[in-house]
Amino acid sequence: MDVRLVGKEVIYKGKRISLAIYRYSRDSNVFEKEVVIHPGAVVIVPQLEEKLVLVRQYRPALDEWIIEFPAGTLEIGEDPRKCAERELLEETGYKADKLVYLGEIIVSPGYSTEKIKVFLAYDLEFLGSRKEPYEILETVFFTQKEIEEKIKRNELKDSKTIVAYYLYKVANNY
């Protein structure tokens, strides 16, 4: 199958994301697709003894409080590991002595370029929270069993958190 991208037109450029029309050809036909261009992000699975560190965060796009692992958008050209260190400290107040790459999540390939790098953080030291002024969140701590119960009850439904949790479990042979 001969498929190739033949053009892109950015129709909206925001602070963090852009919206573009991608044109691709297949069998001599040209098609268009609306695509959200995203710089990528990180999600961190912080392990503190027998518990994992999460945040309960208000998400204006949903008008809901969501339980999730600390995460954040990459700045243009930013190293994902540095972003993970920054976001962990900002959102939870913890600094990790060890940061291990667990994998990558493709968020929604039907309309977005966003990919999320997943990191495990451990040997944590509490230095104090450094939240951004716009962030409304609190740090929460759960055991693996509690996380799995929250997933079963649909109380924890953030996809990046669920996938990151299972990458963590696979990496640790649980």
NORUR-V490147 format. One record per run of one state. SS is the DSSP state (a for helix, b for strand, c for the rest). FROM is the first residue (numbers start at 1). LEN is the number of residues. If there is no record, write none. Layout:
BEGIN
ss,from,len
SS,FROM,LEN
SS,FROM,LEN
END
This chain:
BEGIN
ss,from,len
c,1,2
b,3,11
c,14,3
b,17,10
c,27,2
b,29,10
c,39,2
b,41,8
c,49,2
b,51,9
c,60,4
b,64,5
c,69,2
b,71,3
c,74,6
a,80,13
c,93,1
b,94,13
c,107,5
b,112,1
c,113,2
b,115,12
c,127,10
b,137,6
c,143,1
a,144,9
c,153,6
a,159,13
c,172,3
END
